[in-house]
Structure formats: structure tokens, C-alpha cells
Amino acid sequence: MPTLLEKFGLRVVIYSNDHRPAHVHAQGKGREAVSNLHCPDGPPELRENYGFSRKELGKIFAVLTVDLARLCAGWWTMHGNF
């Protein structure tokens, strides 16, 4: 599972054997959030949250929004454009 971003002690990853729709996993501090990317235009949307506070989710979504093009390119590279 390649790490696409590392910020605030979190890793944003895409699993190599994952399924559509295009999404990423933000992991760290024993927590995880899964967000659909809605490539190519976004905005990212929370699909699952396992332990992050609202404040932490706000930081995560700020990063995902800024780096959306990079995250979508990572998904397309691994899984194709779907």
C-alpha cells in the first residue's frame, strides 16, 4: 500500500487490491478514516471514520482537498480511471 501523503503524523494510502470508487485511507494514532475522492473535481467525502475527532477530520479534509489532483493521479496509476 503506497503512502501518497504524510502530514500531521498521518499517512494517506491507497490499497493496491482495493475497489472503486476512488478513495483513500488516512491512518495514524490507531485511527483510520476512509474518504471517497470524487475524482477529478472533488470534493473528498467522508465514508467511514474509526476514531478521529471532528477537529482531526477537518485537518484531514483540508489536506485531501489541497492534494486532490495528486491523490486522484495515484488512484488512476494503481487502478485505472474509474
Backbone as ProteinMPNN parsed JSONL, in Angstrom:
{"seq_chain_A": "MPTLLEKFGLRVVIYSNDHRPAHVHAQGKGREAVSNLHCPDGPPELRENYGFSRKELGKIFAVLTVDLARLCAGWWTMHGNF", "coords_chain_A": {"N_chain_A": [[0.838, -1.162, 0.0], [0.951, 1.92, -1.112], [2.168, 4.946, 0.28], [0.8, 8.034, -0.126], [0.725, 10.586, 0.928], [2.086, 12.25, 3.785], [1.242, 13.762, 6.671], [0.87, 15.691, 9.64], [1.454, 13.537, 11.32], [0.04, 11.514, 10.152], [-0.736, 9.041, 7.689], [-1.62, 8.919, 4.299], [-3.059, 6.632, 2.287], [-3.412, 4.301, -0.482], [-4.824, 1.226, -1.058], [-3.409, -1.502, -2.79], [-4.988, -3.564, -3.728], [-7.571, -2.635, -3.825], [-10.996, -1.438, -4.195], [-13.469, 0.212, -6.292], [-15.495, 3.094, -5.447], [-12.988, 5.613, -6.33], [-10.868, 6.163, -3.639], [-9.284, 7.035, -0.491], [-7.303, 6.073, 2.375], [-6.849, 7.454, 5.461], [-4.53, 7.19, 7.943], [-3.407, 6.758, 11.295], [-2.141, 7.128, 14.638], [-3.542, 4.996, 15.692], [-6.003, 5.176, 14.476], [-8.411, 5.488, 11.783], [-9.632, 6.864, 8.731], [-11.783, 6.738, 5.976], [-12.088, 8.057, 2.795], [-14.016, 9.026, 0.047], [-12.936, 10.184, -3.096], [-14.082, 11.49, -5.318], [-13.075, 11.982, -7.923], [-12.409, 13.811, -10.91], [-12.76, 16.27, -9.716], [-13.581, 16.503, -7.064], [-15.556, 17.424, -4.181], [-13.548, 15.734, -1.65], [-15.122, 13.171, 0.307], [-16.222, 12.043, 3.417], [-16.383, 8.651, 4.172], [-16.086, 6.594, 6.02], [-15.306, 6.561, 9.492], [-13.058, 5.869, 11.992], [-12.488, 6.672, 14.838], [-11.314, 9.301, 14.684], [-11.452, 12.71, 15.757], [-13.767, 15.453, 15.22], [-12.327, 17.773, 14.777], [-9.819, 16.743, 13.995], [-10.634, 15.434, 11.655], [-11.311, 17.648, 10.126], [-8.764, 18.747, 9.602], [-7.679, 16.648, 8.117], [-9.382, 16.657, 5.858], [-8.818, 19.15, 4.809], [-6.214, 18.763, 3.882], [-6.644, 16.655, 2.033], [-8.247, 17.95, 0.169], [-6.586, 19.999, -0.842], [-4.584, 18.452, -2.019], [-5.903, 16.941, -3.927], [-5.686, 16.446, -6.756], [-3.238, 15.109, -6.944], [-3.795, 12.838, -5.38], [-5.87, 11.656, -6.851], [-4.471, 11.088, -9.203], [-2.709, 9.18, -8.194], [-4.536, 7.121, -7.568], [-5.528, 6.532, -10.173], [-3.189, 5.641, -11.385], [-2.751, 3.238, -10.021], [-5.195, 1.82, -10.239], [-6.538, 2.45, -12.558], [-8.648, 4.604, -14.552], [-11.36, 4.93, -13.133]], "CA_chain_A": [[0.0, 0.0, 0.0], [1.801, 3.102, -1.207], [1.821, 6.153, 1.017], [0.763, 9.167, -1.044], [0.985, 11.797, 1.706], [2.309, 12.144, 5.223], [1.041, 15.068, 7.31], [0.322, 15.676, 11.0], [1.604, 12.198, 11.873], [-0.889, 10.62, 9.473], [-0.395, 8.566, 6.345], [-2.745, 8.776, 3.376], [-2.66, 5.496, 1.462], [-4.344, 3.577, -1.348], [-4.502, -0.193, -1.08], [-3.191, -1.977, -4.157], [-6.046, -4.506, -4.116], [-8.814, -2.009, -3.388], [-12.179, -1.416, -5.061], [-13.992, 1.545, -6.543], [-14.995, 4.283, -6.129], [-11.665, 6.1, -5.931], [-10.87, 6.603, -2.254], [-8.032, 6.913, 0.243], [-7.362, 5.758, 3.794], [-5.975, 8.265, 6.31], [-4.244, 6.325, 9.087], [-2.44, 7.23, 12.259], [-2.542, 7.195, 16.048], [-4.507, 3.933, 15.93], [-7.288, 5.564, 13.899], [-8.47, 5.458, 10.321], [-10.794, 7.442, 8.057], [-11.824, 6.414, 4.553], [-12.745, 9.159, 2.104], [-14.185, 8.983, -1.405], [-12.279, 11.349, -3.676], [-14.903, 12.124, -6.353], [-12.132, 12.461, -8.941], [-11.214, 14.62, -10.667], [-13.076, 17.599, -9.203], [-13.891, 16.519, -5.651], [-14.668, 17.406, -3.031], [-13.495, 14.481, -0.912], [-16.283, 12.951, 1.173], [-16.003, 11.018, 4.432], [-17.192, 7.446, 4.034], [-16.001, 5.854, 7.284], [-14.405, 7.148, 10.471], [-12.786, 4.987, 13.114], [-11.806, 7.262, 15.972], [-10.845, 10.68, 14.574], [-12.362, 13.758, 16.214], [-14.188, 16.376, 14.153], [-11.197, 18.679, 14.521], [-8.843, 15.991, 13.206], [-11.212, 15.234, 10.319], [-11.186, 18.919, 9.419], [-7.381, 18.832, 9.107], [-7.525, 15.633, 7.077], [-10.067, 17.088, 4.649], [-8.081, 20.283, 4.236], [-5.088, 18.179, 3.135], [-7.164, 15.916, 0.885], [-8.75, 18.908, -0.813], [-5.435, 20.666, -1.474], [-3.803, 17.48, -2.783], [-6.838, 16.069, -4.639], [-5.16, 16.038, -8.068], [-2.179, 14.111, -6.686], [-4.432, 11.617, -4.894], [-6.567, 11.043, -7.993], [-3.433, 10.528, -10.086], [-2.25, 7.947, -7.546], [-5.569, 6.098, -7.761], [-5.544, 6.155, -11.579], [-1.981, 4.864, -11.661], [-2.884, 1.894, -9.451], [-6.459, 1.131, -10.517], [-7.168, 2.901, -13.783], [-9.516, 5.772, -14.442], [-12.773, 4.622, -12.885]], "C_chain_A": [[0.885, 1.227, 0.0], [1.254, 4.259, -0.366], [1.907, 7.326, 0.053], [1.097, 10.475, -0.349], [1.297, 11.425, 3.144], [2.222, 13.547, 5.803], [0.476, 14.846, 8.706], [0.433, 14.301, 11.654], [0.657, 11.18, 11.273], [-0.326, 10.203, 8.127], [-1.678, 8.478, 5.539], [-2.316, 7.739, 2.341], [-3.804, 5.036, 0.563], [-3.904, 2.124, -1.326], [-4.398, -0.681, -2.521], [-4.294, -2.917, -4.632], [-7.431, -3.952, -3.779], [-9.851, -1.944, -4.508], [-12.598, 0.02, -5.326], [-15.131, 1.848, -5.578], [-13.62, 4.683, -5.608], [-11.747, 6.657, -4.511], [-9.493, 6.411, -1.636], [-8.33, 6.586, 1.701], [-6.372, 6.665, 4.506], [-5.787, 7.486, 7.606], [-3.228, 6.98, 10.008], [-3.017, 7.252, 13.66], [-3.604, 6.146, 16.371], [-5.893, 4.21, 15.378], [-7.224, 5.475, 12.384], [-9.749, 6.142, 9.843], [-10.673, 7.116, 6.577], [-12.644, 7.504, 3.873], [-12.822, 8.898, 0.611], [-13.638, 10.279, -1.979], [-13.158, 12.138, -4.643], [-14.012, 12.775, -7.417], [-12.874, 12.837, -10.216], [-11.49, 15.921, -9.928], [-13.39, 17.676, -7.72], [-15.286, 17.048, -5.388], [-14.621, 16.017, -2.407], [-14.673, 14.396, 0.067], [-15.98, 11.814, 2.152], [-16.952, 9.848, 4.209], [-17.239, 6.666, 5.343], [-15.017, 6.563, 8.196], [-14.28, 6.205, 11.657], [-11.886, 5.716, 14.114], [-11.309, 8.691, 15.857], [-11.908, 11.64, 15.107], [-12.767, 14.627, 15.028], [-13.056, 17.326, 13.786], [-10.141, 17.992, 13.659], [-9.355, 15.752, 11.786], [-11.13, 16.507, 9.496], [-9.799, 19.1, 8.832], [-7.167, 17.852, 7.958], [-8.169, 16.123, 5.781], [-9.433, 18.305, 4.016], [-6.932, 19.764, 3.383], [-5.587, 17.455, 1.895], [-7.633, 16.861, -0.213], [-7.607, 19.583, -1.565], [-4.701, 19.717, -2.411], [-4.673, 16.536, -3.608], [-6.282, 15.579, -5.973], [-4.098, 14.954, -7.907], [-2.787, 12.781, -6.238], [-5.168, 10.899, -6.014], [-5.569, 10.413, -8.957], [-2.883, 9.231, -9.505], [-3.245, 6.82, -7.718], [-5.554, 5.599, -9.199], [-4.336, 5.314, -11.94], [-2.14, 3.42, -11.183], [-4.078, 1.127, -9.992], [-7.125, 1.525, -11.83], [-8.164, 4.013, -13.495], [-10.973, 5.352, -14.34], [-13.155, 5.067, -11.504]], "O_chain_A": [[1.507, 1.541, 1.015], [0.049, 4.506, -0.317], [2.965, 7.586, -0.521], [1.682, 11.373, -0.954], [0.827, 10.407, 3.652], [3.027, 14.417, 5.47], [-0.305, 13.92, 8.926], [-0.418, 13.94, 12.468], [0.486, 10.093, 11.825], [0.459, 10.924, 7.511], [-2.703, 8.015, 6.039], [-1.342, 7.936, 1.614], [-4.976, 5.33, 0.8], [-2.732, 1.826, -1.554], [-5.21, -0.311, -3.368], [-4.507, -3.047, -5.838], [-8.353, -4.711, -3.483], [-9.585, -2.357, -5.636], [-12.132, 0.941, -4.655], [-15.672, 0.933, -4.956], [-13.147, 4.173, -4.593], [-12.582, 7.511, -4.215], [-8.644, 5.713, -2.188], [-9.44, 6.79, 2.193], [-5.182, 6.649, 4.193], [-6.759, 7.16, 8.288], [-2.31, 7.666, 9.559], [-4.227, 7.379, 13.847], [-4.465, 6.373, 17.22], [-6.858, 3.552, 15.767], [-6.151, 5.399, 11.786], [-10.805, 6.018, 10.463], [-9.591, 7.207, 5.997], [-13.746, 7.834, 4.31], [-11.814, 8.586, -0.023], [-13.851, 11.351, -1.413], [-12.986, 13.35, -4.769], [-14.174, 13.947, -7.759], [-13.882, 12.213, -10.548], [-10.548, 16.615, -9.545], [-13.462, 18.769, -7.159], [-16.109, 17.106, -6.301], [-15.533, 15.212, -2.602], [-15.15, 15.408, 0.581], [-15.53, 10.744, 1.743], [-18.162, 10.028, 4.074], [-18.284, 6.144, 5.731], [-14.012, 7.104, 7.735], [-15.279, 5.797, 12.249], [-10.695, 5.426, 14.228], [-10.905, 9.26, 16.871], [-13.106, 11.416, 14.934], [-12.169, 14.539, 13.955], [-12.857, 17.641, 12.613], [-9.628, 18.583, 12.708], [-8.593, 15.857, 10.824], [-10.903, 16.448, 8.287], [-9.659, 19.553, 7.696], [-6.547, 18.19, 6.95], [-7.563, 16.016, 4.714], [-9.505, 18.474, 2.799], [-6.698, 20.265, 2.283], [-5.019, 17.618, 0.815], [-7.432, 16.59, -1.397], [-7.659, 19.721, -2.787], [-4.246, 20.127, -3.478], [-4.23, 15.441, -3.956], [-6.403, 14.394, -6.283], [-4.078, 13.987, -8.668], [-2.342, 11.718, -6.671], [-5.101, 9.674, -6.12], [-5.804, 9.318, -9.468], [-2.619, 8.284, -10.245], [-2.855, 5.683, -7.983], [-5.566, 4.391, -9.437], [-4.449, 4.371, -12.723], [-1.712, 2.488, -11.864], [-3.996, -0.086, -10.187], [-8.175, 0.983, -12.173], [-8.474, 4.313, -12.342], [-11.722, 5.407, -15.314], [-14.304, 4.899, -11.097]]}, "name": "protein", "num_of_chains": 1, "seq": "MPTLLEKFGLRVVIYSNDHRPAHVHAQGKGREAVSNLHCPDGPPELRENYGFSRKELGKIFAVLTVDLARLCAGWWTMHGNF"}
